[in-house]
Amino acid sequence: MLPAQTARLVQLEVTDQSGARFPDAKVSLFDKGELVARGSTDSLGHYEIVLAAGDYVLRIEKLAFLPFEESISTTKCESGVERVAATLEGYGDLMITSEPN
């Protein structure tokens, strides 16, 4: 358990550009390049974790969407809660063709 003065709750919501929520998006948090947490969003596209105050890199992945990556800092949140909204973008219109043998 983290001491109360350094513990920060990070609340994440993952959506697409239309606002649709993403269940089962893969969430990873890194501290200085080292993986410190990994999980998945719930059925409403939410993910919560308690972290020590510091700077992290947040990475979110979902099949058929571009990976989302953003630096977050939990040192400046006065309330002890850091809220992050992540919007995933699709790869665009993909066309798959095959040539006859």
N, CA, C and O atoms as a GROMACS GRO file, in nm:
protein
  404
    1MET      N    1   0.084  -0.118   0.000
    1MET     CA    2   0.000   0.000   0.000
    1MET      C    3   0.089   0.125   0.000
    1MET      O    4   0.188   0.131   0.072
    2LEU      N    5   0.053   0.222  -0.079
    2LEU     CA    6   0.129   0.346  -0.088
    2LEU      C    7   0.089   0.441   0.024
    2LEU      O    8  -0.028   0.446   0.062
    3PRO      N    9   0.185   0.518   0.078
    3PRO     CA   10   0.149   0.618   0.179
    3PRO      C   11   0.047   0.716   0.122
    3PRO      O   12   0.052   0.749   0.004
    4ALA      N   13  -0.043   0.762   0.205
    4ALA     CA   14  -0.154   0.848   0.159
    4ALA      C   15  -0.105   0.974   0.088
    4ALA      O   16  -0.168   1.018  -0.008
    5GLN      N   17   0.007   1.033   0.133
    5GLN     CA   18   0.052   1.158   0.072
    5GLN      C   19   0.108   1.137  -0.068
    5GLN      O   20   0.119   1.234  -0.143
    6THR      N   21   0.146   1.015  -0.105
    6THR     CA   22   0.202   0.993  -0.238
    6THR      C   23   0.110   0.915  -0.330
    6THR      O   24   0.135   0.906  -0.450
    7ALA      N   25   0.005   0.858  -0.276
    7ALA     CA   26  -0.086   0.776  -0.358
    7ALA      C   27  -0.176   0.866  -0.442
    7ALA      O   28  -0.231   0.965  -0.394
    8ARG      N   29  -0.190   0.830  -0.569
    8ARG     CA   30  -0.277   0.903  -0.661
    8ARG      C   31  -0.364   0.803  -0.735
    8ARG      O   32  -0.316   0.701  -0.784
    9LEU      N   33  -0.492   0.832  -0.742
    9LEU     CA   34  -0.584   0.749  -0.819
    9LEU      C   35  -0.588   0.803  -0.961
    9LEU      O   36  -0.616   0.921  -0.982
   10VAL      N   37  -0.561   0.717  -1.057
   10VAL     CA   38  -0.571   0.754  -1.199
   10VAL      C   39  -0.699   0.690  -1.253
   10VAL      O   40  -0.716   0.568  -1.247
   11GLN      N   41  -0.788   0.773  -1.306
   11GLN     CA   42  -0.912   0.726  -1.366
   11GLN      C   43  -0.905   0.752  -1.516
   11GLN      O   44  -0.884   0.866  -1.559
   12LEU      N   45  -0.923   0.648  -1.594
   12LEU     CA   46  -0.909   0.656  -1.738
   12LEU      C   47  -1.040   0.618  -1.806
   12LEU      O   48  -1.106   0.522  -1.765
   13GLU      N   49  -1.076   0.692  -1.909
   13GLU     CA   50  -1.192   0.657  -1.993
   13GLU      C   51  -1.145   0.654  -2.137
   13GLU      O   52  -1.085   0.750  -2.186
   14VAL      N   53  -1.172   0.543  -2.207
   14VAL     CA   54  -1.128   0.524  -2.344
   14VAL      C   55  -1.248   0.524  -2.438
   14VAL      O   56  -1.342   0.446  -2.420
   15THR      N   57  -1.243   0.613  -2.538
   15THR     CA   58  -1.351   0.622  -2.637
   15THR      C   59  -1.291   0.632  -2.777
   15THR      O   60  -1.170   0.646  -2.793
   16ASP      N   61  -1.379   0.624  -2.878
   16ASP     CA   62  -1.335   0.654  -3.014
   16ASP      C   63  -1.379   0.796  -3.048
   16ASP      O   64  -1.433   0.867  -2.962
   17GLN      N   65  -1.357   0.838  -3.171
   17GLN     CA   66  -1.386   0.976  -3.210
   17GLN      C   67  -1.534   1.010  -3.203
   17GLN      O   68  -1.570   1.128  -3.194
   18SER      N   69  -1.622   0.909  -3.207
   18SER     CA   70  -1.765   0.935  -3.198
   18SER      C   71  -1.815   0.935  -3.054
   18SER      O   72  -1.931   0.966  -3.028
   19GLY      N   73  -1.727   0.901  -2.959
   19GLY     CA   74  -1.766   0.896  -2.819
   19GLY      C   75  -1.802   0.757  -2.770
   19GLY      O   76  -1.834   0.739  -2.652
   20ALA      N   77  -1.799   0.657  -2.859
   20ALA     CA   78  -1.829   0.519  -2.818
   20ALA      C   79  -1.719   0.469  -2.726
   20ALA      O   80  -1.601   0.492  -2.750
   21ARG      N   81  -1.758   0.402  -2.620
   21ARG     CA   82  -1.662   0.353  -2.521
   21ARG      C   83  -1.603   0.219  -2.563
   21ARG      O   84  -1.666   0.141  -2.635
   22PHE      N   85  -1.480   0.194  -2.516
   22PHE     CA   86  -1.408   0.073  -2.555
   22PHE      C   87  -1.384  -0.021  -2.438
   22PHE      O   88  -1.296   0.005  -2.355
   23PRO      N   89  -1.459  -0.130  -2.430
   23PRO     CA   90  -1.426  -0.232  -2.332
   23PRO      C   91  -1.305  -0.312  -2.380
   23PRO      O   92  -1.279  -0.319  -2.500
   24ASP      N   93  -1.232  -0.370  -2.287
   24ASP     CA   94  -1.120  -0.459  -2.316
   24ASP      C   95  -1.006  -0.395  -2.394
   24ASP      O   96  -0.932  -0.466  -2.464
   25ALA      N   97  -0.989  -0.263  -2.385
   25ALA     CA   98  -0.870  -0.200  -2.442
   25ALA      C   99  -0.754  -0.231  -2.348
   25ALA      O  100  -0.770  -0.227  -2.226
   26LYS      N  101  -0.638  -0.261  -2.403
   26LYS     CA  102  -0.520  -0.296  -2.324
   26LYS      C  103  -0.451  -0.167  -2.276
   26LYS      O  104  -0.417  -0.081  -2.357
   27VAL      N  105  -0.432  -0.156  -2.146
   27VAL     CA  106  -0.373  -0.037  -2.084
   27VAL      C  107  -0.239  -0.075  -2.023
   27VAL      O  108  -0.229  -0.173  -1.949
   28SER      N  109  -0.135   0.003  -2.054
   28SER     CA  110  -0.003  -0.018  -1.995
   28SER      C  111   0.048   0.116  -1.944
   28SER      O  112   0.028   0.220  -2.007
   29LEU      N  113   0.115   0.113  -1.829
   29LEU     CA  114   0.177   0.233  -1.772
   29LEU      C  115   0.325   0.204  -1.750
   29LEU      O  116   0.363   0.100  -1.697
   30PHE      N  117   0.407   0.301  -1.792
   30PHE     CA  118   0.551   0.287  -1.783
   30PHE      C  119   0.611   0.400  -1.700
   30PHE      O  120   0.566   0.514  -1.707
   31ASP      N  121   0.712   0.367  -1.621
   31ASP     CA  122   0.789   0.466  -1.545
   31ASP      C  123   0.934   0.452  -1.590
   31ASP      O  124   0.999   0.351  -1.564
   32LYS      N  125   0.985   0.555  -1.656
   32LYS     CA  126   1.122   0.555  -1.710
   32LYS      C  127   1.148   0.432  -1.796
   32LYS      O  128   1.254   0.370  -1.788
   33GLY      N  129   1.050   0.398  -1.880
   33GLY     CA  130   1.064   0.287  -1.973
   33GLY      C  131   1.033   0.150  -1.915
   33GLY      O  132   1.028   0.052  -1.989
   34GLU      N  133   1.011   0.142  -1.785
   34GLU     CA  134   0.982   0.014  -1.721
   34GLU      C  135   0.832  -0.001  -1.700
   34GLU      O  136   0.766   0.089  -1.648
   35LEU      N  137   0.778  -0.115  -1.741
   35LEU     CA  138   0.636  -0.143  -1.722
   35LEU      C  139   0.605  -0.152  -1.573
   35LEU      O  140   0.665  -0.231  -1.501
   36VAL      N  141   0.509  -0.069  -1.526
   36VAL     CA  142   0.472  -0.071  -1.384
   36VAL      C  143   0.330  -0.121  -1.362
   36VAL      O  144   0.294  -0.159  -1.251
   37ALA      N  145   0.248  -0.120  -1.467
   37ALA     CA  146   0.110  -0.169  -1.454
   37ALA      C  147   0.056  -0.205  -1.591
   37ALA      O  148   0.090  -0.144  -1.692
   38ARG      N  149  -0.028  -0.307  -1.591
   38ARG     CA  150  -0.094  -0.350  -1.714
   38ARG      C  151  -0.233  -0.401  -1.677
   38ARG      O  152  -0.251  -0.467  -1.575
   39GLY      N  153  -0.329  -0.370  -1.762
   39GLY     CA  154  -0.465  -0.416  -1.737
   39GLY      C  155  -0.552  -0.389  -1.859
   39GLY      O  156  -0.501  -0.362  -1.968
   40SER      N  157  -0.682  -0.397  -1.840
   40SER     CA  158  -0.778  -0.374  -1.948
   40SER      C  159  -0.893  -0.288  -1.897
   40SER      O  160  -0.926  -0.290  -1.779
   41THR      N  161  -0.953  -0.214  -1.989
   41THR     CA  162  -1.070  -0.135  -1.951
   41THR      C  163  -1.188  -0.227  -1.924
   41THR      O  164  -1.195  -0.338  -1.976
   42ASP      N  165  -1.280  -0.178  -1.843
   42ASP     CA  166  -1.399  -0.256  -1.810
   42ASP      C  167  -1.503  -0.244  -1.922
   42ASP      O  168  -1.473  -0.190  -2.029
   43SER      N  169  -1.623  -0.292  -1.899
   43SER     CA  170  -1.728  -0.293  -2.001
   43SER      C  171  -1.773  -0.153  -2.043
   43SER      O  172  -1.837  -0.138  -2.147
   44LEU      N  173  -1.740  -0.051  -1.963
   44LEU     CA  174  -1.774   0.088  -1.996
   44LEU      C  175  -1.654   0.168  -2.047
   44LEU      O  176  -1.663   0.290  -2.065
   45GLY      N  177  -1.543   0.100  -2.071
   45GLY     CA  178  -1.424   0.168  -2.120
   45GLY      C  179  -1.346   0.240  -2.012
   45GLY      O  180  -1.268   0.330  -2.042
   46HIS      N  181  -1.366   0.201  -1.885
   46HIS     CA  182  -1.298   0.265  -1.772
   46HIS      C  183  -1.186   0.176  -1.719
   46HIS      O  184  -1.191   0.054  -1.728
   47TYR      N  185  -1.085   0.242  -1.663
   47TYR     CA  186  -0.974   0.172  -1.597
   47TYR      C  187  -0.928   0.261  -1.483
   47TYR      O  188  -0.913   0.382  -1.501
   48GLU      N  189  -0.905   0.203  -1.366
   48GLU     CA  190  -0.856   0.279  -1.251
   48GLU      C  191  -0.737   0.208  -1.190
   48GLU      O  192  -0.731   0.085  -1.185
   49ILE      N  193  -0.642   0.289  -1.143
   49ILE     CA  194  -0.526   0.233  -1.074
   49ILE      C  195  -0.472   0.337  -0.977
   49ILE      O  196  -0.482   0.457  -1.002
   50VAL      N  197  -0.416   0.291  -0.866
   50VAL     CA  198  -0.350   0.379  -0.770
   50VAL      C  199  -0.200   0.370  -0.797
   50VAL      O  200  -0.142   0.262  -0.800
   51LEU      N  201  -0.138   0.488  -0.817
   51LEU     CA  202   0.004   0.497  -0.847
   51LEU      C  203   0.072   0.593  -0.750
   51LEU      O  204   0.007   0.679  -0.691
   52ALA      N  205   0.201   0.577  -0.734
   52ALA     CA  206   0.279   0.675  -0.659
   52ALA      C  207   0.282   0.804  -0.740
   52ALA      O  208   0.274   0.800  -0.863
   53ALA      N  209   0.295   0.917  -0.672
   53ALA     CA  210   0.308   1.044  -0.743
   53ALA      C  211   0.432   1.038  -0.831
   53ALA      O  212   0.539   0.996  -0.787
   54GLY      N  213   0.416   1.079  -0.957
   54GLY     CA  214   0.529   1.074  -1.049
   54GLY      C  215   0.484   1.097  -1.192
   54GLY      O  216   0.369   1.133  -1.219
   55ASP      N  217   0.577   1.075  -1.283
   55ASP     CA  218   0.551   1.091  -1.426
   55ASP      C  219   0.552   0.954  -1.492
   55ASP      O  220   0.640   0.872  -1.466
   56TYR      N  221   0.453   0.932  -1.577
   56TYR     CA  222   0.434   0.802  -1.641
   56TYR      C  223   0.404   0.820  -1.789
   56TYR      O  224   0.365   0.928  -1.833
   57VAL      N  225   0.423   0.713  -1.863
   57VAL     CA  226   0.377   0.708  -2.001
   57VAL      C  227   0.262   0.608  -2.004
   57VAL      O  228   0.277   0.493  -1.962
   58LEU      N  229   0.149   0.653  -2.054
   58LEU     CA  230   0.029   0.572  -2.067
   58LEU      C  231   0.018   0.524  -2.212
   58LEU      O  232   0.029   0.604  -2.305
   59ARG      N  233  -0.002   0.395  -2.230
   59ARG     CA  234  -0.020   0.338  -2.365
   59ARG      C  235  -0.147   0.255  -2.365
   59ARG      O  236  -0.170   0.173  -2.276
   60ILE      N  237  -0.231   0.278  -2.468
   60ILE     CA  238  -0.356   0.205  -2.482
   60ILE      C  239  -0.359   0.142  -2.620
   60ILE      O  240  -0.327   0.207  -2.720
   61GLU      N  241  -0.397   0.014  -2.626
   61GLU     CA  242  -0.403  -0.057  -2.753
   61GLU      C  243  -0.536  -0.130  -2.767
   61GLU      O  244  -0.588  -0.186  -2.671
   62LYS      N  245  -0.588  -0.126  -2.887
   62LYS     CA  246  -0.713  -0.195  -2.920
   62LYS      C  247  -0.702  -0.238  -3.066
   62LYS      O  248  -0.663  -0.159  -3.152
   63LEU      N  249  -0.737  -0.360  -3.093
   63LEU     CA  250  -0.729  -0.414  -3.229
   63LEU      C  251  -0.803  -0.323  -3.327
   63LEU      O  252  -0.914  -0.278  -3.299
   64ALA      N  253  -0.743  -0.297  -3.441
   64ALA     CA  254  -0.798  -0.214  -3.549
   64ALA      C  255  -0.792  -0.064  -3.519
   64ALA      O  256  -0.852   0.015  -3.592
   65PHE      N  257  -0.722  -0.025  -3.413
   65PHE     CA  258  -0.707   0.117  -3.381
   65PHE      C  259  -0.560   0.148  -3.361
   65PHE      O  260  -0.481   0.063  -3.319
   66LEU      N  261  -0.523   0.271  -3.392
   66LEU     CA  262  -0.386   0.316  -3.370
   66LEU      C  263  -0.358   0.318  -3.220
   66LEU      O  264  -0.445   0.356  -3.142
   67PRO      N  265  -0.239   0.279  -3.178
   67PRO     CA  266  -0.206   0.287  -3.036
   67PRO      C  267  -0.211   0.432  -2.988
   67PRO      O  268  -0.175   0.524  -3.062
   68PHE      N  269  -0.255   0.451  -2.866
   68PHE     CA  270  -0.261   0.583  -2.802
   68PHE      C  271  -0.148   0.586  -2.700
   68PHE      O  272  -0.133   0.493  -2.621
   69GLU      N  273  -0.068   0.693  -2.702
   69GLU     CA  274   0.038   0.705  -2.604
   69GLU      C  275   0.046   0.851  -2.559
   69GLU      O  276   0.046   0.943  -2.641
   70GLU      N  277   0.054   0.870  -2.428
   70GLU     CA  278   0.057   1.005  -2.372
   70GLU      C  279   0.133   1.003  -2.240
   70GLU      O  280   0.124   0.908  -2.163
   71SER      N  281   0.207   1.109  -2.216
   71SER     CA  282   0.273   1.126  -2.086
   71SER      C  283   0.172   1.184  -1.988
   71SER      O  284   0.097   1.275  -2.021
   72ILE      N  285   0.170   1.128  -1.868
   72ILE     CA  286   0.082   1.181  -1.763
   72ILE      C  287   0.166   1.205  -1.638
   72ILE      O  288   0.264   1.135  -1.613
   73SER      N  289   0.126   1.303  -1.560
   73SER     CA  290   0.193   1.334  -1.434
   73SER      C  291   0.091   1.333  -1.323
   73SER      O  292  -0.012   1.400  -1.331
   74THR      N  293   0.120   1.257  -1.220
   74THR     CA  294   0.029   1.253  -1.104
   74THR      C  295   0.080   1.341  -0.991
   74THR      O  296   0.022   1.340  -0.882
   75THR      N  297   0.186   1.416  -1.014
   75THR     CA  298   0.244   1.499  -0.908
   75THR      C  299   0.168   1.629  -0.888
   75THR      O  300   0.178   1.690  -0.781
   76LYS      N  301   0.095   1.673  -0.988
   76LYS     CA  302   0.031   1.805  -0.980
   76LYS      C  303  -0.118   1.800  -0.946
   76LYS      O  304  -0.181   1.904  -0.933
   77CYS      N  305  -0.174   1.680  -0.932
   77CYS     CA  306  -0.318   1.673  -0.904
   77CYS      C  307  -0.342   1.694  -0.754
   77CYS      O  308  -0.307   1.610  -0.672
   78GLU      N  309  -0.401   1.807  -0.722
   78GLU     CA  310  -0.423   1.845  -0.583
   78GLU      C  311  -0.526   1.756  -0.513
   78GLU      O  312  -0.518   1.734  -0.392
   79SER      N  313  -0.623   1.705  -0.588
   79SER     CA  314  -0.729   1.625  -0.528
   79SER      C  315  -0.686   1.481  -0.501
   79SER      O  316  -0.756   1.407  -0.432
   80GLY      N  317  -0.570   1.441  -0.556
   80GLY     CA  318  -0.527   1.303  -0.543
   80GLY      C  319  -0.586   1.213  -0.650
   80GLY      O  320  -0.562   1.093  -0.650
   81VAL      N  321  -0.664   1.272  -0.742
   81VAL     CA  322  -0.725   1.195  -0.850
   81VAL      C  323  -0.686   1.258  -0.984
   81VAL      O  324  -0.708   1.377  -1.007
   82GLU      N  325  -0.627   1.178  -1.070
   82GLU     CA  326  -0.589   1.223  -1.204
   82GLU      C  327  -0.686   1.158  -1.303
   82GLU      O  328  -0.691   1.036  -1.315
   83ARG      N  329  -0.763   1.242  -1.374
   83ARG     CA  330  -0.858   1.190  -1.472
   83ARG      C  331  -0.799   1.206  -1.612
   83ARG      O  332  -0.752   1.313  -1.649
   84VAL      N  333  -0.804   1.098  -1.689
   84VAL     CA  334  -0.747   1.098  -1.824
   84VAL      C  335  -0.853   1.049  -1.921
   84VAL      O  336  -0.915   0.944  -1.899
   85ALA      N  337  -0.875   1.125  -2.027
   85ALA     CA  338  -0.966   1.082  -2.134
   85ALA      C  339  -0.879   1.051  -2.256
   85ALA      O  340  -0.800   1.134  -2.299
   86ALA      N  341  -0.895   0.932  -2.310
   86ALA     CA  342  -0.817   0.889  -2.426
   86ALA      C  343  -0.911   0.860  -2.541
   86ALA      O  344  -1.009   0.787  -2.526
   87THR      N  345  -0.882   0.917  -2.657
   87THR     CA  346  -0.961   0.893  -2.777
   87THR      C  347  -0.877   0.815  -2.877
   87THR      O  348  -0.773   0.862  -2.921
   88LEU      N  349  -0.924   0.696  -2.911
   88LEU     CA  350  -0.852   0.614  -3.008
   88LEU      C  351  -0.898   0.646  -3.149
   88LEU      O  352  -1.017   0.670  -3.173
   89GLU      N  353  -0.804   0.646  -3.241
   89GLU     CA  354  -0.835   0.672  -3.382
   89GLU      C  355  -0.816   0.543  -3.460
   89GLU      O  356  -0.723   0.467  -3.436
   90GLY      N  357  -0.907   0.521  -3.556
   90GLY     CA  358  -0.897   0.403  -3.642
   90GLY      C  359  -0.787   0.420  -3.744
   90GLY      O  360  -0.733   0.529  -3.763
   91TYR      N  361  -0.755   0.311  -3.809
   91TYR     CA  362  -0.654   0.314  -3.914
   91TYR      C  363  -0.705   0.380  -4.040
   91TYR      O  364  -0.628   0.403  -4.133
   92GLY      N  365  -0.833   0.410  -4.046
   92GLY     CA  366  -0.890   0.468  -4.167
   92GLY      C  367  -0.949   0.358  -4.253
   92GLY      O  368  -0.968   0.245  -4.208
   93ASP      N  369  -0.977   0.392  -4.375
   93ASP     CA  370  -1.036   0.295  -4.467
   93ASP      C  371  -0.928   0.203  -4.521
   93ASP      O  372  -0.840   0.245  -4.596
   94LEU      N  373  -0.935   0.079  -4.482
   94LEU     CA  374  -0.840  -0.020  -4.529
   94LEU      C  375  -0.904  -0.100  -4.641
   94LEU      O  376  -1.020  -0.140  -4.631
   95MET      N  377  -0.829  -0.122  -4.745
   95MET     CA  378  -0.880  -0.205  -4.855
   95MET      C  379  -0.786  -0.323  -4.871
   95MET      O  380  -0.666  -0.306  -4.892
   96ILE      N  381  -0.842  -0.440  -4.860
   96ILE     CA  382  -0.762  -0.562  -4.875
   96ILE      C  383  -0.801  -0.625  -5.007
   96ILE      O  384  -0.919  -0.653  -5.031
   97THR      N  385  -0.704  -0.646  -5.091
   97THR     CA  386  -0.730  -0.710  -5.221
   97THR      C  387  -0.642  -0.831  -5.235
   97THR      O  388  -0.535  -0.839  -5.174
   98SER      N  389  -0.686  -0.923  -5.314
   98SER     CA  390  -0.603  -1.040  -5.344
   98SER      C  391  -0.604  -1.060  -5.494
   98SER      O  392  -0.703  -1.035  -5.562
   99GLU      N  393  -0.493  -1.106  -5.541
   99GLU     CA  394  -0.483  -1.131  -5.684
   99GLU      C  395  -0.508  -1.278  -5.710
   99GLU      O  396  -0.467  -1.364  -5.631
  100PRO      N  397  -0.577  -1.309  -5.820
  100PRO     CA  398  -0.602  -1.451  -5.850
  100PRO      C  399  -0.470  -1.521  -5.881
  100PRO      O  400  -0.376  -1.461  -5.934
  101ASN      N  401  -0.464  -1.648  -5.848
  101ASN     CA  402  -0.343  -1.728  -5.875
  101ASN      C  403  -0.334  -1.764  -6.021
  101ASN      O  404  -0.240  -1.831  -6.062
   0.00000   0.00000   0.00000
